[in-house]
Amino acid sequence: MGSLPTGNLESMSICSHNPLDPDEFRREGHMIIDFLADYYKNVESYPVRSQAEPGYLQVEPGYLPKRLPESAPNNSESIETILQDVISDIIPGLTHWQSPNYFAYFPLSGSIDGFLGEMLSTGFNVVGFNWMSSPAANELESTVMNWFGQMLTLPKSFFFSSDRSSG
């Protein structure tokens, strides 16, 4: 893996290809979905938390920078190489929240529906912190939260209010 020179950054081409080429996005996206499906199929085989166990990468503070180049790569790497790096360097340093052996917290995307919803949100790059930033995201959130409040039989004062009579 090459590194970026520390000198003249203006002369470098930052992106030599279309970063959102639909065909390449589809190919690499399918690879990542397959990768994640295999991960979830075998997630219980990983220690829940990174540990110093025989056969596992020794994860301690500062382990990852020692395994990475000192500067950003000069050229992009293939998705295959990146996924191999994820397997060897990232997965050993994860707490596997989706593991059926992990009982500390409730995972956010612990279902196919939750995970795919996260993918849609990320794919659209939704920033829904107020109505103007994303009307659909804001209104969907308040509607779903109201449904949740109904399921919990919360008082109406806990609900989002909206005027549905205007069409």
Chimera marker file (.cmm) of the C-alpha trace (Angstrom):
<marker_set name="trace">
<marker id="1" x="0.000" y="0.000" z="0.000" r="1" g="1" b="0" radius="0.5"/>
<marker id="2" x="1.452" y="3.337" z="-1.060" r="1" g="1" b="0" radius="0.5"/>
<marker id="3" x="1.175" y="6.539" z="0.910" r="1" g="1" b="0" radius="0.5"/>
<marker id="4" x="0.331" y="10.110" z="0.002" r="1" g="1" b="0" radius="0.5"/>
<marker id="5" x="3.299" y="12.411" z="-0.289" r="1" g="1" b="0" radius="0.5"/>
<marker id="6" x="3.460" y="15.051" z="2.403" r="1" g="1" b="0" radius="0.5"/>
<marker id="7" x="4.438" y="17.788" z="-0.081" r="1" g="1" b="0" radius="0.5"/>
<marker id="8" x="2.410" y="19.150" z="-2.986" r="1" g="1" b="0" radius="0.5"/>
<marker id="9" x="-1.201" y="18.030" z="-2.490" r="1" g="1" b="0" radius="0.5"/>
<marker id="10" x="-2.567" y="20.436" z="-5.136" r="1" g="1" b="0" radius="0.5"/>
<marker id="11" x="-1.016" y="18.442" z="-7.985" r="1" g="1" b="0" radius="0.5"/>
<marker id="12" x="-2.651" y="15.188" z="-6.933" r="1" g="1" b="0" radius="0.5"/>
<marker id="13" x="-5.874" y="13.913" z="-8.475" r="1" g="1" b="0" radius="0.5"/>
<marker id="14" x="-8.141" y="13.319" z="-5.484" r="1" g="1" b="0" radius="0.5"/>
<marker id="15" x="-10.599" y="11.095" z="-7.352" r="1" g="1" b="0" radius="0.5"/>
<marker id="16" x="-9.619" y="9.414" z="-10.610" r="1" g="1" b="0" radius="0.5"/>
<marker id="17" x="-12.971" y="7.659" z="-11.119" r="1" g="1" b="0" radius="0.5"/>
<marker id="18" x="-16.664" y="8.236" z="-10.561" r="1" g="1" b="0" radius="0.5"/>
<marker id="19" x="-17.144" y="7.560" z="-6.827" r="1" g="1" b="0" radius="0.5"/>
<marker id="20" x="-20.813" y="6.633" z="-7.325" r="1" g="1" b="0" radius="0.5"/>
<marker id="21" x="-20.598" y="4.558" z="-10.510" r="1" g="1" b="0" radius="0.5"/>
<marker id="22" x="-23.862" y="2.566" z="-10.374" r="1" g="1" b="0" radius="0.5"/>
<marker id="23" x="-22.395" y="-0.683" z="-11.728" r="1" g="1" b="0" radius="0.5"/>
<marker id="24" x="-19.404" y="-0.660" z="-9.384" r="1" g="1" b="0" radius="0.5"/>
<marker id="25" x="-21.645" y="0.366" z="-6.473" r="1" g="1" b="0" radius="0.5"/>
<marker id="26" x="-23.901" y="-2.611" z="-7.218" r="1" g="1" b="0" radius="0.5"/>
<marker id="27" x="-20.964" y="-5.066" z="-7.488" r="1" g="1" b="0" radius="0.5"/>
<marker id="28" x="-19.224" y="-3.872" z="-4.331" r="1" g="1" b="0" radius="0.5"/>
<marker id="29" x="-22.527" y="-3.444" z="-2.479" r="1" g="1" b="0" radius="0.5"/>
<marker id="30" x="-23.435" y="-7.079" z="-3.153" r="1" g="1" b="0" radius="0.5"/>
<marker id="31" x="-20.011" y="-8.129" z="-1.883" r="1" g="1" b="0" radius="0.5"/>
<marker id="32" x="-20.530" y="-6.190" z="1.338" r="1" g="1" b="0" radius="0.5"/>
<marker id="33" x="-24.048" y="-7.602" z="1.824" r="1" g="1" b="0" radius="0.5"/>
<marker id="34" x="-22.656" y="-11.126" z="1.348" r="1" g="1" b="0" radius="0.5"/>
<marker id="35" x="-19.797" y="-10.318" z="3.736" r="1" g="1" b="0" radius="0.5"/>
<marker id="36" x="-22.193" y="-9.041" z="6.410" r="1" g="1" b="0" radius="0.5"/>
<marker id="37" x="-24.607" y="-11.946" z="5.921" r="1" g="1" b="0" radius="0.5"/>
<marker id="38" x="-21.716" y="-14.359" z="6.514" r="1" g="1" b="0" radius="0.5"/>
<marker id="39" x="-20.633" y="-12.317" z="9.549" r="1" g="1" b="0" radius="0.5"/>
<marker id="40" x="-24.114" y="-12.529" z="11.084" r="1" g="1" b="0" radius="0.5"/>
<marker id="41" x="-24.339" y="-16.222" z="10.246" r="1" g="1" b="0" radius="0.5"/>
<marker id="42" x="-21.181" y="-16.807" z="12.302" r="1" g="1" b="0" radius="0.5"/>
<marker id="43" x="-21.271" y="-13.940" z="14.819" r="1" g="1" b="0" radius="0.5"/>
<marker id="44" x="-21.628" y="-16.307" z="17.792" r="1" g="1" b="0" radius="0.5"/>
<marker id="45" x="-18.215" y="-17.809" z="16.946" r="1" g="1" b="0" radius="0.5"/>
<marker id="46" x="-16.421" y="-14.570" z="17.864" r="1" g="1" b="0" radius="0.5"/>
<marker id="47" x="-15.648" y="-13.627" z="21.450" r="1" g="1" b="0" radius="0.5"/>
<marker id="48" x="-18.210" y="-10.995" z="22.409" r="1" g="1" b="0" radius="0.5"/>
<marker id="49" x="-15.477" y="-8.552" z="23.400" r="1" g="1" b="0" radius="0.5"/>
<marker id="50" x="-11.971" y="-8.432" z="21.996" r="1" g="1" b="0" radius="0.5"/>
<marker id="51" x="-9.781" y="-10.534" z="24.207" r="1" g="1" b="0" radius="0.5"/>
<marker id="52" x="-6.219" y="-11.675" z="24.523" r="1" g="1" b="0" radius="0.5"/>
<marker id="53" x="-6.945" y="-15.295" z="23.637" r="1" g="1" b="0" radius="0.5"/>
<marker id="54" x="-4.763" y="-17.724" z="21.734" r="1" g="1" b="0" radius="0.5"/>
<marker id="55" x="-5.573" y="-17.568" z="18.038" r="1" g="1" b="0" radius="0.5"/>
<marker id="56" x="-6.870" y="-13.982" z="18.187" r="1" g="1" b="0" radius="0.5"/>
<marker id="57" x="-5.135" y="-10.714" z="17.388" r="1" g="1" b="0" radius="0.5"/>
<marker id="58" x="-3.907" y="-9.134" z="20.618" r="1" g="1" b="0" radius="0.5"/>
<marker id="59" x="-6.139" y="-6.065" z="20.923" r="1" g="1" b="0" radius="0.5"/>
<marker id="60" x="-4.876" y="-3.427" z="23.332" r="1" g="1" b="0" radius="0.5"/>
<marker id="61" x="-4.896" y="0.373" z="23.217" r="1" g="1" b="0" radius="0.5"/>
<marker id="62" x="-2.964" y="1.497" z="20.152" r="1" g="1" b="0" radius="0.5"/>
<marker id="63" x="-3.090" y="-1.872" z="18.351" r="1" g="1" b="0" radius="0.5"/>
<marker id="64" x="-4.719" y="-0.581" z="15.157" r="1" g="1" b="0" radius="0.5"/>
<marker id="65" x="-2.345" y="2.274" z="14.217" r="1" g="1" b="0" radius="0.5"/>
<marker id="66" x="0.495" y="-0.265" z="14.392" r="1" g="1" b="0" radius="0.5"/>
<marker id="67" x="-1.295" y="-2.326" z="11.709" r="1" g="1" b="0" radius="0.5"/>
<marker id="68" x="-2.068" y="0.614" z="9.397" r="1" g="1" b="0" radius="0.5"/>
<marker id="69" x="0.232" y="2.683" z="7.152" r="1" g="1" b="0" radius="0.5"/>
<marker id="70" x="1.649" y="5.866" z="8.626" r="1" g="1" b="0" radius="0.5"/>
<marker id="71" x="-0.224" y="7.965" z="6.053" r="1" g="1" b="0" radius="0.5"/>
<marker id="72" x="-3.272" y="7.619" z="3.827" r="1" g="1" b="0" radius="0.5"/>
<marker id="73" x="-2.933" y="5.333" z="0.790" r="1" g="1" b="0" radius="0.5"/>
<marker id="74" x="-1.842" y="6.970" z="-2.456" r="1" g="1" b="0" radius="0.5"/>
<marker id="75" x="-4.016" y="4.648" z="-4.552" r="1" g="1" b="0" radius="0.5"/>
<marker id="76" x="-7.327" y="3.074" z="-3.754" r="1" g="1" b="0" radius="0.5"/>
<marker id="77" x="-7.446" y="-0.599" z="-2.865" r="1" g="1" b="0" radius="0.5"/>
<marker id="78" x="-9.891" y="-3.183" z="-4.146" r="1" g="1" b="0" radius="0.5"/>
<marker id="79" x="-12.945" y="-4.009" z="-2.087" r="1" g="1" b="0" radius="0.5"/>
<marker id="80" x="-11.544" y="-7.529" z="-1.756" r="1" g="1" b="0" radius="0.5"/>
<marker id="81" x="-8.362" y="-6.193" z="-0.099" r="1" g="1" b="0" radius="0.5"/>
<marker id="82" x="-10.379" y="-3.876" z="2.129" r="1" g="1" b="0" radius="0.5"/>
<marker id="83" x="-12.609" y="-6.732" z="3.305" r="1" g="1" b="0" radius="0.5"/>
<marker id="84" x="-9.529" y="-8.839" z="4.078" r="1" g="1" b="0" radius="0.5"/>
<marker id="85" x="-8.199" y="-5.939" z="6.190" r="1" g="1" b="0" radius="0.5"/>
<marker id="86" x="-11.566" y="-5.748" z="7.956" r="1" g="1" b="0" radius="0.5"/>
<marker id="87" x="-11.342" y="-9.464" z="8.774" r="1" g="1" b="0" radius="0.5"/>
<marker id="88" x="-7.758" y="-9.338" z="10.028" r="1" g="1" b="0" radius="0.5"/>
<marker id="89" x="-7.621" y="-5.903" z="11.684" r="1" g="1" b="0" radius="0.5"/>
<marker id="90" x="-11.115" y="-4.585" z="12.474" r="1" g="1" b="0" radius="0.5"/>
<marker id="91" x="-13.261" y="-7.570" z="13.476" r="1" g="1" b="0" radius="0.5"/>
<marker id="92" x="-10.849" y="-8.656" z="16.233" r="1" g="1" b="0" radius="0.5"/>
<marker id="93" x="-11.187" y="-5.185" z="17.792" r="1" g="1" b="0" radius="0.5"/>
<marker id="94" x="-14.989" y="-5.090" z="17.774" r="1" g="1" b="0" radius="0.5"/>
<marker id="95" x="-17.447" y="-5.747" z="20.523" r="1" g="1" b="0" radius="0.5"/>
<marker id="96" x="-19.930" y="-7.975" z="18.722" r="1" g="1" b="0" radius="0.5"/>
<marker id="97" x="-23.212" y="-6.383" z="19.805" r="1" g="1" b="0" radius="0.5"/>
<marker id="98" x="-25.234" y="-8.653" z="17.542" r="1" g="1" b="0" radius="0.5"/>
<marker id="99" x="-23.854" y="-11.805" z="19.118" r="1" g="1" b="0" radius="0.5"/>
<marker id="100" x="-26.470" y="-13.991" z="20.793" r="1" g="1" b="0" radius="0.5"/>
<marker id="101" x="-23.915" y="-14.258" z="23.613" r="1" g="1" b="0" radius="0.5"/>
<marker id="102" x="-23.951" y="-10.486" z="24.322" r="1" g="1" b="0" radius="0.5"/>
<marker id="103" x="-26.385" y="-9.469" z="27.029" r="1" g="1" b="0" radius="0.5"/>
<marker id="104" x="-25.257" y="-5.960" z="28.023" r="1" g="1" b="0" radius="0.5"/>
<marker id="105" x="-27.273" y="-3.720" z="25.674" r="1" g="1" b="0" radius="0.5"/>
<marker id="106" x="-29.989" y="-3.935" z="23.072" r="1" g="1" b="0" radius="0.5"/>
<marker id="107" x="-28.594" y="-3.602" z="19.546" r="1" g="1" b="0" radius="0.5"/>
<marker id="108" x="-30.164" y="-1.007" z="17.254" r="1" g="1" b="0" radius="0.5"/>
<marker id="109" x="-30.114" y="-3.013" z="14.055" r="1" g="1" b="0" radius="0.5"/>
<marker id="110" x="-30.753" y="-6.446" z="15.515" r="1" g="1" b="0" radius="0.5"/>
<marker id="111" x="-33.231" y="-7.382" z="12.808" r="1" g="1" b="0" radius="0.5"/>
<marker id="112" x="-33.284" y="-7.499" z="9.034" r="1" g="1" b="0" radius="0.5"/>
<marker id="113" x="-35.821" y="-4.651" z="9.054" r="1" g="1" b="0" radius="0.5"/>
<marker id="114" x="-33.655" y="-2.464" z="11.292" r="1" g="1" b="0" radius="0.5"/>
<marker id="115" x="-30.511" y="-3.151" z="9.306" r="1" g="1" b="0" radius="0.5"/>
<marker id="116" x="-32.132" y="-2.489" z="5.929" r="1" g="1" b="0" radius="0.5"/>
<marker id="117" x="-33.733" y="0.692" z="7.296" r="1" g="1" b="0" radius="0.5"/>
<marker id="118" x="-30.280" y="1.859" z="8.358" r="1" g="1" b="0" radius="0.5"/>
<marker id="119" x="-29.022" y="1.104" z="4.840" r="1" g="1" b="0" radius="0.5"/>
<marker id="120" x="-31.803" y="3.187" z="3.286" r="1" g="1" b="0" radius="0.5"/>
<marker id="121" x="-31.168" y="6.077" z="5.634" r="1" g="1" b="0" radius="0.5"/>
<marker id="122" x="-27.422" y="5.974" z="4.968" r="1" g="1" b="0" radius="0.5"/>
<marker id="123" x="-27.939" y="5.567" z="1.223" r="1" g="1" b="0" radius="0.5"/>
<marker id="124" x="-30.110" y="8.676" z="1.090" r="1" g="1" b="0" radius="0.5"/>
<marker id="125" x="-27.712" y="10.502" z="3.458" r="1" g="1" b="0" radius="0.5"/>
<marker id="126" x="-30.709" y="11.654" z="5.472" r="1" g="1" b="0" radius="0.5"/>
<marker id="127" x="-30.034" y="14.372" z="8.008" r="1" g="1" b="0" radius="0.5"/>
<marker id="128" x="-33.339" y="14.684" z="9.795" r="1" g="1" b="0" radius="0.5"/>
<marker id="129" x="-32.694" y="17.010" z="12.706" r="1" g="1" b="0" radius="0.5"/>
<marker id="130" x="-35.634" y="19.276" z="11.804" r="1" g="1" b="0" radius="0.5"/>
<marker id="131" x="-38.472" y="19.501" z="9.280" r="1" g="1" b="0" radius="0.5"/>
<marker id="132" x="-36.640" y="21.750" z="6.794" r="1" g="1" b="0" radius="0.5"/>
<marker id="133" x="-33.617" y="19.457" z="6.612" r="1" g="1" b="0" radius="0.5"/>
<marker id="134" x="-35.759" y="16.481" z="5.603" r="1" g="1" b="0" radius="0.5"/>
<marker id="135" x="-39.550" y="16.735" z="5.782" r="1" g="1" b="0" radius="0.5"/>
<marker id="136" x="-40.189" y="13.037" z="5.103" r="1" g="1" b="0" radius="0.5"/>
<marker id="137" x="-37.657" y="11.862" z="7.701" r="1" g="1" b="0" radius="0.5"/>
<marker id="138" x="-39.015" y="14.248" z="10.309" r="1" g="1" b="0" radius="0.5"/>
<marker id="139" x="-42.640" y="13.316" z="9.719" r="1" g="1" b="0" radius="0.5"/>
<marker id="140" x="-41.905" y="9.589" z="9.538" r="1" g="1" b="0" radius="0.5"/>
<marker id="141" x="-40.055" y="9.759" z="12.850" r="1" g="1" b="0" radius="0.5"/>
<marker id="142" x="-42.869" y="11.602" z="14.623" r="1" g="1" b="0" radius="0.5"/>
<marker id="143" x="-45.515" y="9.263" z="13.167" r="1" g="1" b="0" radius="0.5"/>
<marker id="144" x="-43.647" y="6.106" z="14.172" r="1" g="1" b="0" radius="0.5"/>
<marker id="145" x="-42.944" y="7.520" z="17.645" r="1" g="1" b="0" radius="0.5"/>
<marker id="146" x="-46.653" y="8.255" z="18.019" r="1" g="1" b="0" radius="0.5"/>
<marker id="147" x="-47.430" y="4.662" z="17.032" r="1" g="1" b="0" radius="0.5"/>
<marker id="148" x="-44.954" y="3.504" z="19.644" r="1" g="1" b="0" radius="0.5"/>
<marker id="149" x="-46.584" y="5.773" z="22.226" r="1" g="1" b="0" radius="0.5"/>
<marker id="150" x="-49.973" y="4.270" z="21.364" r="1" g="1" b="0" radius="0.5"/>
<marker id="151" x="-48.584" y="0.745" z="21.765" r="1" g="1" b="0" radius="0.5"/>
<marker id="152" x="-47.288" y="1.710" z="25.231" r="1" g="1" b="0" radius="0.5"/>
<marker id="153" x="-50.595" y="3.481" z="26.050" r="1" g="1" b="0" radius="0.5"/>
<marker id="154" x="-48.755" y="6.681" z="26.930" r="1" g="1" b="0" radius="0.5"/>
<marker id="155" x="-50.725" y="9.848" z="27.696" r="1" g="1" b="0" radius="0.5"/>
<marker id="156" x="-51.351" y="12.133" z="24.682" r="1" g="1" b="0" radius="0.5"/>
<marker id="157" x="-48.953" y="14.699" z="26.179" r="1" g="1" b="0" radius="0.5"/>
<marker id="158" x="-46.068" y="12.394" z="25.182" r="1" g="1" b="0" radius="0.5"/>
<marker id="159" x="-47.069" y="12.404" z="21.502" r="1" g="1" b="0" radius="0.5"/>
<marker id="160" x="-45.938" y="14.613" z="18.651" r="1" g="1" b="0" radius="0.5"/>
<marker id="161" x="-48.757" y="16.894" z="17.573" r="1" g="1" b="0" radius="0.5"/>
<marker id="162" x="-49.695" y="17.588" z="13.983" r="1" g="1" b="0" radius="0.5"/>
<marker id="163" x="-52.643" y="19.013" z="12.109" r="1" g="1" b="0" radius="0.5"/>
<marker id="164" x="-53.790" y="16.217" z="9.807" r="1" g="1" b="0" radius="0.5"/>
<marker id="165" x="-56.893" y="18.148" z="8.723" r="1" g="1" b="0" radius="0.5"/>
<marker id="166" x="-54.929" y="20.284" z="6.228" r="1" g="1" b="0" radius="0.5"/>
<marker id="167" x="-54.709" y="17.478" z="3.740" r="1" g="1" b="0" radius="0.5"/>
<link id1="1" id2="2" r="1" g="1" b="0" radius="0.2"/>
<link id1="2" id2="3" r="1" g="1" b="0" radius="0.2"/>
<link id1="3" id2="4" r="1" g="1" b="0" radius="0.2"/>
<link id1="4" id2="5" r="1" g="1" b="0" radius="0.2"/>
<link id1="5" id2="6" r="1" g="1" b="0" radius="0.2"/>
<link id1="6" id2="7" r="1" g="1" b="0" radius="0.2"/>
<link id1="7" id2="8" r="1" g="1" b="0" radius="0.2"/>
<link id1="8" id2="9" r="1" g="1" b="0" radius="0.2"/>
<link id1="9" id2="10" r="1" g="1" b="0" radius="0.2"/>
<link id1="10" id2="11" r="1" g="1" b="0" radius="0.2"/>
<link id1="11" id2="12" r="1" g="1" b="0" radius="0.2"/>
<link id1="12" id2="13" r="1" g="1" b="0" radius="0.2"/>
<link id1="13" id2="14" r="1" g="1" b="0" radius="0.2"/>
<link id1="14" id2="15" r="1" g="1" b="0" radius="0.2"/>
<link id1="15" id2="16" r="1" g="1" b="0" radius="0.2"/>
<link id1="16" id2="17" r="1" g="1" b="0" radius="0.2"/>
<link id1="17" id2="18" r="1" g="1" b="0" radius="0.2"/>
<link id1="18" id2="19" r="1" g="1" b="0" radius="0.2"/>
<link id1="19" id2="20" r="1" g="1" b="0" radius="0.2"/>
<link id1="20" id2="21" r="1" g="1" b="0" radius="0.2"/>
<link id1="21" id2="22" r="1" g="1" b="0" radius="0.2"/>
<link id1="22" id2="23" r="1" g="1" b="0" radius="0.2"/>
<link id1="23" id2="24" r="1" g="1" b="0" radius="0.2"/>
<link id1="24" id2="25" r="1" g="1" b="0" radius="0.2"/>
<link id1="25" id2="26" r="1" g="1" b="0" radius="0.2"/>
<link id1="26" id2="27" r="1" g="1" b="0" radius="0.2"/>
<link id1="27" id2="28" r="1" g="1" b="0" radius="0.2"/>
<link id1="28" id2="29" r="1" g="1" b="0" radius="0.2"/>
<link id1="29" id2="30" r="1" g="1" b="0" radius="0.2"/>
<link id1="30" id2="31" r="1" g="1" b="0" radius="0.2"/>
<link id1="31" id2="32" r="1" g="1" b="0" radius="0.2"/>
<link id1="32" id2="33" r="1" g="1" b="0" radius="0.2"/>
<link id1="33" id2="34" r="1" g="1" b="0" radius="0.2"/>
<link id1="34" id2="35" r="1" g="1" b="0" radius="0.2"/>
<link id1="35" id2="36" r="1" g="1" b="0" radius="0.2"/>
<link id1="36" id2="37" r="1" g="1" b="0" radius="0.2"/>
<link id1="37" id2="38" r="1" g="1" b="0" radius="0.2"/>
<link id1="38" id2="39" r="1" g="1" b="0" radius="0.2"/>
<link id1="39" id2="40" r="1" g="1" b="0" radius="0.2"/>
<link id1="40" id2="41" r="1" g="1" b="0" radius="0.2"/>
<link id1="41" id2="42" r="1" g="1" b="0" radius="0.2"/>
<link id1="42" id2="43" r="1" g="1" b="0" radius="0.2"/>
<link id1="43" id2="44" r="1" g="1" b="0" radius="0.2"/>
<link id1="44" id2="45" r="1" g="1" b="0" radius="0.2"/>
<link id1="45" id2="46" r="1" g="1" b="0" radius="0.2"/>
<link id1="46" id2="47" r="1" g="1" b="0" radius="0.2"/>
<link id1="47" id2="48" r="1" g="1" b="0" radius="0.2"/>
<link id1="48" id2="49" r="1" g="1" b="0" radius="0.2"/>
<link id1="49" id2="50" r="1" g="1" b="0" radius="0.2"/>
<link id1="50" id2="51" r="1" g="1" b="0" radius="0.2"/>
<link id1="51" id2="52" r="1" g="1" b="0" radius="0.2"/>
<link id1="52" id2="53" r="1" g="1" b="0" radius="0.2"/>
<link id1="53" id2="54" r="1" g="1" b="0" radius="0.2"/>
<link id1="54" id2="55" r="1" g="1" b="0" radius="0.2"/>
<link id1="55" id2="56" r="1" g="1" b="0" radius="0.2"/>
<link id1="56" id2="57" r="1" g="1" b="0" radius="0.2"/>
<link id1="57" id2="58" r="1" g="1" b="0" radius="0.2"/>
<link id1="58" id2="59" r="1" g="1" b="0" radius="0.2"/>
<link id1="59" id2="60" r="1" g="1" b="0" radius="0.2"/>
<link id1="60" id2="61" r="1" g="1" b="0" radius="0.2"/>
<link id1="61" id2="62" r="1" g="1" b="0" radius="0.2"/>
<link id1="62" id2="63" r="1" g="1" b="0" radius="0.2"/>
<link id1="63" id2="64" r="1" g="1" b="0" radius="0.2"/>
<link id1="64" id2="65" r="1" g="1" b="0" radius="0.2"/>
<link id1="65" id2="66" r="1" g="1" b="0" radius="0.2"/>
<link id1="66" id2="67" r="1" g="1" b="0" radius="0.2"/>
<link id1="67" id2="68" r="1" g="1" b="0" radius="0.2"/>
<link id1="68" id2="69" r="1" g="1" b="0" radius="0.2"/>
<link id1="69" id2="70" r="1" g="1" b="0" radius="0.2"/>
<link id1="70" id2="71" r="1" g="1" b="0" radius="0.2"/>
<link id1="71" id2="72" r="1" g="1" b="0" radius="0.2"/>
<link id1="72" id2="73" r="1" g="1" b="0" radius="0.2"/>
<link id1="73" id2="74" r="1" g="1" b="0" radius="0.2"/>
<link id1="74" id2="75" r="1" g="1" b="0" radius="0.2"/>
<link id1="75" id2="76" r="1" g="1" b="0" radius="0.2"/>
<link id1="76" id2="77" r="1" g="1" b="0" radius="0.2"/>
<link id1="77" id2="78" r="1" g="1" b="0" radius="0.2"/>
<link id1="78" id2="79" r="1" g="1" b="0" radius="0.2"/>
<link id1="79" id2="80" r="1" g="1" b="0" radius="0.2"/>
<link id1="80" id2="81" r="1" g="1" b="0" radius="0.2"/>
<link id1="81" id2="82" r="1" g="1" b="0" radius="0.2"/>
<link id1="82" id2="83" r="1" g="1" b="0" radius="0.2"/>
<link id1="83" id2="84" r="1" g="1" b="0" radius="0.2"/>
<link id1="84" id2="85" r="1" g="1" b="0" radius="0.2"/>
<link id1="85" id2="86" r="1" g="1" b="0" radius="0.2"/>
<link id1="86" id2="87" r="1" g="1" b="0" radius="0.2"/>
<link id1="87" id2="88" r="1" g="1" b="0" radius="0.2"/>
<link id1="88" id2="89" r="1" g="1" b="0" radius="0.2"/>
<link id1="89" id2="90" r="1" g="1" b="0" radius="0.2"/>
<link id1="90" id2="91" r="1" g="1" b="0" radius="0.2"/>
<link id1="91" id2="92" r="1" g="1" b="0" radius="0.2"/>
<link id1="92" id2="93" r="1" g="1" b="0" radius="0.2"/>
<link id1="93" id2="94" r="1" g="1" b="0" radius="0.2"/>
<link id1="94" id2="95" r="1" g="1" b="0" radius="0.2"/>
<link id1="95" id2="96" r="1" g="1" b="0" radius="0.2"/>
<link id1="96" id2="97" r="1" g="1" b="0" radius="0.2"/>
<link id1="97" id2="98" r="1" g="1" b="0" radius="0.2"/>
<link id1="98" id2="99" r="1" g="1" b="0" radius="0.2"/>
<link id1="99" id2="100" r="1" g="1" b="0" radius="0.2"/>
<link id1="100" id2="101" r="1" g="1" b="0" radius="0.2"/>
<link id1="101" id2="102" r="1" g="1" b="0" radius="0.2"/>
<link id1="102" id2="103" r="1" g="1" b="0" radius="0.2"/>
<link id1="103" id2="104" r="1" g="1" b="0" radius="0.2"/>
<link id1="104" id2="105" r="1" g="1" b="0" radius="0.2"/>
<link id1="105" id2="106" r="1" g="1" b="0" radius="0.2"/>
<link id1="106" id2="107" r="1" g="1" b="0" radius="0.2"/>
<link id1="107" id2="108" r="1" g="1" b="0" radius="0.2"/>
<link id1="108" id2="109" r="1" g="1" b="0" radius="0.2"/>
<link id1="109" id2="110" r="1" g="1" b="0" radius="0.2"/>
<link id1="110" id2="111" r="1" g="1" b="0" radius="0.2"/>
<link id1="111" id2="112" r="1" g="1" b="0" radius="0.2"/>
<link id1="112" id2="113" r="1" g="1" b="0" radius="0.2"/>
<link id1="113" id2="114" r="1" g="1" b="0" radius="0.2"/>
<link id1="114" id2="115" r="1" g="1" b="0" radius="0.2"/>
<link id1="115" id2="116" r="1" g="1" b="0" radius="0.2"/>
<link id1="116" id2="117" r="1" g="1" b="0" radius="0.2"/>
<link id1="117" id2="118" r="1" g="1" b="0" radius="0.2"/>
<link id1="118" id2="119" r="1" g="1" b="0" radius="0.2"/>
<link id1="119" id2="120" r="1" g="1" b="0" radius="0.2"/>
<link id1="120" id2="121" r="1" g="1" b="0" radius="0.2"/>
<link id1="121" id2="122" r="1" g="1" b="0" radius="0.2"/>
<link id1="122" id2="123" r="1" g="1" b="0" radius="0.2"/>
<link id1="123" id2="124" r="1" g="1" b="0" radius="0.2"/>
<link id1="124" id2="125" r="1" g="1" b="0" radius="0.2"/>
<link id1="125" id2="126" r="1" g="1" b="0" radius="0.2"/>
<link id1="126" id2="127" r="1" g="1" b="0" radius="0.2"/>
<link id1="127" id2="128" r="1" g="1" b="0" radius="0.2"/>
<link id1="128" id2="129" r="1" g="1" b="0" radius="0.2"/>
<link id1="129" id2="130" r="1" g="1" b="0" radius="0.2"/>
<link id1="130" id2="131" r="1" g="1" b="0" radius="0.2"/>
<link id1="131" id2="132" r="1" g="1" b="0" radius="0.2"/>
<link id1="132" id2="133" r="1" g="1" b="0" radius="0.2"/>
<link id1="133" id2="134" r="1" g="1" b="0" radius="0.2"/>
<link id1="134" id2="135" r="1" g="1" b="0" radius="0.2"/>
<link id1="135" id2="136" r="1" g="1" b="0" radius="0.2"/>
<link id1="136" id2="137" r="1" g="1" b="0" radius="0.2"/>
<link id1="137" id2="138" r="1" g="1" b="0" radius="0.2"/>
<link id1="138" id2="139" r="1" g="1" b="0" radius="0.2"/>
<link id1="139" id2="140" r="1" g="1" b="0" radius="0.2"/>
<link id1="140" id2="141" r="1" g="1" b="0" radius="0.2"/>
<link id1="141" id2="142" r="1" g="1" b="0" radius="0.2"/>
<link id1="142" id2="143" r="1" g="1" b="0" radius="0.2"/>
<link id1="143" id2="144" r="1" g="1" b="0" radius="0.2"/>
<link id1="144" id2="145" r="1" g="1" b="0" radius="0.2"/>
<link id1="145" id2="146" r="1" g="1" b="0" radius="0.2"/>
<link id1="146" id2="147" r="1" g="1" b="0" radius="0.2"/>
<link id1="147" id2="148" r="1" g="1" b="0" radius="0.2"/>
<link id1="148" id2="149" r="1" g="1" b="0" radius="0.2"/>
<link id1="149" id2="150" r="1" g="1" b="0" radius="0.2"/>
<link id1="150" id2="151" r="1" g="1" b="0" radius="0.2"/>
<link id1="151" id2="152" r="1" g="1" b="0" radius="0.2"/>
<link id1="152" id2="153" r="1" g="1" b="0" radius="0.2"/>
<link id1="153" id2="154" r="1" g="1" b="0" radius="0.2"/>
<link id1="154" id2="155" r="1" g="1" b="0" radius="0.2"/>
<link id1="155" id2="156" r="1" g="1" b="0" radius="0.2"/>
<link id1="156" id2="157" r="1" g="1" b="0" radius="0.2"/>
<link id1="157" id2="158" r="1" g="1" b="0" radius="0.2"/>
<link id1="158" id2="159" r="1" g="1" b="0" radius="0.2"/>
<link id1="159" id2="160" r="1" g="1" b="0" radius="0.2"/>
<link id1="160" id2="161" r="1" g="1" b="0" radius="0.2"/>
<link id1="161" id2="162" r="1" g="1" b="0" radius="0.2"/>
<link id1="162" id2="163" r="1" g="1" b="0" radius="0.2"/>
<link id1="163" id2="164" r="1" g="1" b="0" radius="0.2"/>
<link id1="164" id2="165" r="1" g="1" b="0" radius="0.2"/>
<link id1="165" id2="166" r="1" g="1" b="0" radius="0.2"/>
<link id1="166" id2="167" r="1" g="1" b="0" radius="0.2"/>
</marker_set>
